[in-house]
């Protein structure tokens, strides 16, 4: 997996990006989440967004997923 600058991400960095993308997918598709689950997942996405942005992965805009 490469970032926006074309640099290959390390294994740990890939895992962080995959975690972010997985949570985003759950928030977009997960209609059955309890309010506390959605709220805490959004907090986790916001924190991981900082990491993914720092890796130059272009994480997109948080408003697109309702955070």
Backbone as JSON Lines, residues from 0, in Angstrom:
{"i":0,"aa":"X","n":[0.86,-1.17,0.0],"ca":[0.0,0.0,0.0],"c":[0.9,1.23,0.0]}
{"i":1,"aa":"X","n":[0.62,2.16,-0.89],"ca":[1.41,3.38,-0.99],"c":[0.58,4.57,-0.56]}
{"i":2,"aa":"X","n":[1.26,5.57,-0.01],"ca":[0.57,6.79,0.39],"c":[0.43,7.72,-0.82]}
{"i":3,"aa":"X","n":[-0.1,8.91,-0.58],"ca":[-0.33,9.86,-1.67],"c":[0.97,10.32,-2.34]}
{"i":4,"aa":"X","n":[2.08,10.19,-1.64],"ca":[3.37,10.59,-2.2],"c":[4.06,9.44,-2.92]}
{"i":5,"aa":"X","n":[3.43,8.27,-2.94],"ca":[4.0,7.12,-3.61],"c":[4.97,6.32,-2.78]}
{"i":6,"aa":"X","n":[5.03,6.6,-1.48],"ca":[5.93,5.88,-0.58],"c":[5.21,4.65,-0.04]}
{"i":7,"aa":"X","n":[5.89,3.52,-0.09],"ca":[5.32,2.27,0.42],"c":[5.22,2.34,1.94]}
{"i":8,"aa":"X","n":[4.03,2.02,2.47],"ca":[3.83,2.03,3.92],"c":[4.36,0.75,4.53]}
{"i":9,"aa":"X","n":[4.87,0.86,5.75],"ca":[5.31,-0.32,6.49],"c":[4.13,-1.12,6.99]}
{"i":10,"aa":"X","n":[4.4,-2.29,7.54],"ca":[3.34,-3.18,8.01],"c":[2.46,-2.52,9.08]}
{"i":11,"aa":"X","n":[3.08,-1.89,10.06],"ca":[2.32,-1.24,11.13],"c":[1.5,-0.07,10.59]}
{"i":12,"aa":"X","n":[2.09,0.68,9.67],"ca":[1.38,1.81,9.07],"c":[0.18,1.32,8.26]}
{"i":13,"aa":"X","n":[0.36,0.23,7.52],"ca":[-0.75,-0.35,6.75],"c":[-1.87,-0.79,7.67]}
{"i":14,"aa":"X","n":[-1.51,-1.38,8.8],"ca":[-2.52,-1.82,9.75],"c":[-3.32,-0.64,10.29]}
{"i":15,"aa":"X","n":[-2.65,0.46,10.57],"ca":[-3.36,1.66,11.03],"c":[-4.32,2.19,9.96]}
{"i":16,"aa":"X","n":[-3.86,2.24,8.72],"ca":[-4.71,2.71,7.63],"c":[-5.89,1.77,7.44]}
{"i":17,"aa":"X","n":[-5.65,0.47,7.49],"ca":[-6.73,-0.51,7.34],"c":[-7.74,-0.39,8.49]}
{"i":18,"aa":"X","n":[-7.26,-0.1,9.69],"ca":[-8.16,0.1,10.83],"c":[-9.05,1.31,10.6]}
{"i":19,"aa":"X","n":[-8.45,2.38,10.12],"ca":[-9.21,3.59,9.81],"c":[-10.28,3.3,8.75]}
{"i":20,"aa":"X","n":[-9.86,2.67,7.66],"ca":[-10.79,2.38,6.56],"c":[-11.9,1.43,7.0]}
{"i":21,"aa":"X","n":[-11.56,0.48,7.85],"ca":[-12.57,-0.45,8.36],"c":[-13.61,0.25,9.22]}
{"i":22,"aa":"X","n":[-13.17,1.15,10.08],"ca":[-14.11,1.9,10.91],"c":[-14.97,2.83,10.07]}
{"i":23,"aa":"X","n":[-14.39,3.45,9.07],"ca":[-15.17,4.32,8.18],"c":[-16.25,3.49,7.48]}
{"i":24,"aa":"X","n":[-15.89,2.31,7.02],"ca":[-16.85,1.43,6.35],"c":[-17.99,1.05,7.3]}
{"i":25,"aa":"X","n":[-17.65,0.73,8.54],"ca":[-18.67,0.37,9.53],"c":[-19.61,1.55,9.78]}
{"i":26,"aa":"X","n":[-19.06,2.74,9.89],"ca":[-19.9,3.91,10.14],"c":[-20.79,4.24,8.95]}
{"i":27,"aa":"X","n":[-20.3,4.03,7.75],"ca":[-21.12,4.31,6.57],"c":[-22.2,3.26,6.37]}
{"i":28,"aa":"X","n":[-21.88,1.99,6.63],"ca":[-22.8,0.89,6.34],"c":[-23.56,0.37,7.56]}
{"i":29,"aa":"X","n":[-23.05,0.66,8.75],"ca":[-23.62,0.08,9.96],"c":[-24.85,0.81,10.45]}
{"i":30,"aa":"X","n":[-25.99,0.37,9.97],"ca":[-27.26,0.99,10.38],"c":[-27.76,0.43,11.71]}
{"i":31,"aa":"X","n":[-27.15,-0.66,12.16],"ca":[-27.62,-1.33,13.37],"c":[-26.8,-0.99,14.61]}
{"i":32,"aa":"X","n":[-25.97,0.04,14.53],"ca":[-25.14,0.42,15.67],"c":[-25.98,1.15,16.73]}
{"i":33,"aa":"X","n":[-25.72,0.82,17.96],"ca":[-26.34,1.57,19.06],"c":[-25.72,2.96,19.11]}
{"i":34,"aa":"X","n":[-26.42,3.93,19.67],"ca":[-25.87,5.3,19.71],"c":[-24.48,5.39,20.35]}
{"i":35,"aa":"X","n":[-24.25,4.65,21.43],"ca":[-22.94,4.72,22.07],"c":[-21.86,4.09,21.19]}
{"i":36,"aa":"X","n":[-22.23,3.06,20.44],"ca":[-21.28,2.42,19.53],"c":[-20.88,3.37,18.41]}
{"i":37,"aa":"X","n":[-21.87,4.04,17.81],"ca":[-21.6,4.99,16.74],"c":[-20.74,6.15,17.26]}
{"i":38,"aa":"X","n":[-21.1,6.69,18.42],"ca":[-20.38,7.83,18.98],"c":[-18.92,7.48,19.26]}
{"i":39,"aa":"X","n":[-18.69,6.33,19.88],"ca":[-17.32,5.93,20.2],"c":[-16.53,5.56,18.95]}
{"i":40,"aa":"X","n":[-17.18,4.95,17.96],"ca":[-16.5,4.66,16.7],"c":[-16.11,5.95,15.99]}
{"i":41,"aa":"X","n":[-16.96,6.97,16.07],"ca":[-16.63,8.26,15.44],"c":[-15.44,8.91,16.14]}
{"i":42,"aa":"X","n":[-15.36,8.77,17.44],"ca":[-14.2,9.29,18.16],"c":[-12.92,8.58,17.74]}
{"i":43,"aa":"X","n":[-13.02,7.27,17.58],"ca":[-11.86,6.48,17.15],"c":[-11.45,6.87,15.73]}
{"i":44,"aa":"X","n":[-12.42,7.07,14.85],"ca":[-12.12,7.49,13.47],"c":[-11.43,8.85,13.48]}
{"i":45,"aa":"X","n":[-11.92,9.77,14.29],"ca":[-11.31,11.1,14.35],"c":[-9.85,11.01,14.81]}
{"i":46,"aa":"X","n":[-9.58,10.13,15.79],"ca":[-8.2,9.97,16.26],"c":[-7.34,9.31,15.19]}
{"i":47,"aa":"X","n":[-7.86,8.28,14.54],"ca":[-7.1,7.6,13.49],"c":[-6.92,8.48,12.26]}
{"i":48,"aa":"X","n":[-7.86,9.4,12.03],"ca":[-7.73,10.33,10.91],"c":[-6.43,11.11,11.02]}
{"i":49,"aa":"X","n":[-6.09,11.51,12.24],"ca":[-4.84,12.26,12.46],"c":[-3.64,11.42,12.06]}
{"i":50,"aa":"X","n":[-3.66,10.16,12.4],"ca":[-2.56,9.25,12.07],"c":[-2.46,9.07,10.56]}
{"i":51,"aa":"X","n":[-3.6,8.76,9.94],"ca":[-3.62,8.5,8.5],"c":[-3.23,9.75,7.71]}
{"i":52,"aa":"X","n":[-3.68,10.9,8.16],"ca":[-3.29,12.16,7.53],"c":[-1.79,12.38,7.66]}
{"i":53,"aa":"X","n":[-1.23,12.07,8.81],"ca":[0.21,12.2,9.02],"c":[1.03,11.26,8.16]}
{"i":54,"aa":"X","n":[0.42,10.16,7.74],"ca":[1.11,9.21,6.85],"c":[0.97,9.62,5.38]}
{"i":55,"aa":"X","n":[0.37,10.77,5.13],"ca":[0.13,11.26,3.76],"c":[-0.7,10.28,2.95]}
{"i":56,"aa":"X","n":[-1.74,9.73,3.58],"ca":[-2.59,8.77,2.89],"c":[-3.82,9.4,2.26]}
{"i":57,"aa":"X","n":[-4.08,10.67,2.53],"ca":[-5.27,11.37,2.02],"c":[-6.55,10.71,2.53]}
{"i":58,"aa":"X","n":[-6.84,10.87,3.84],"ca":[-7.98,10.19,4.44],"c":[-9.33,10.76,4.08]}
{"i":59,"aa":"X","n":[-9.38,11.83,3.32],"ca":[-10.66,12.42,2.98],"c":[-11.15,13.34,4.07]}
{"i":60,"aa":"X","n":[-12.4,13.73,3.94],"ca":[-13.01,14.68,4.87],"c":[-13.89,13.93,5.86]}
{"i":61,"aa":"X","n":[-13.73,14.24,7.13],"ca":[-14.53,13.56,8.16],"c":[-16.01,13.86,8.03]}
{"i":62,"aa":"X","n":[-16.36,15.0,7.46],"ca":[-17.77,15.34,7.32],"c":[-18.5,14.39,6.37]}
{"i":63,"aa":"X","n":[-17.78,13.73,5.48],"ca":[-18.39,12.8,4.54],"c":[-18.98,11.58,5.24]}
{"i":64,"aa":"X","n":[-18.45,11.26,6.43],"ca":[-18.98,10.11,7.16],"c":[-19.75,10.54,8.4]}
{"i":65,"aa":"X","n":[-19.97,11.82,8.57],"ca":[-20.78,12.31,9.66],"c":[-20.09,12.48,10.98]}
{"i":66,"aa":"X","n":[-18.77,12.64,10.97],"ca":[-18.03,12.84,12.21],"c":[-17.96,14.32,12.52]}
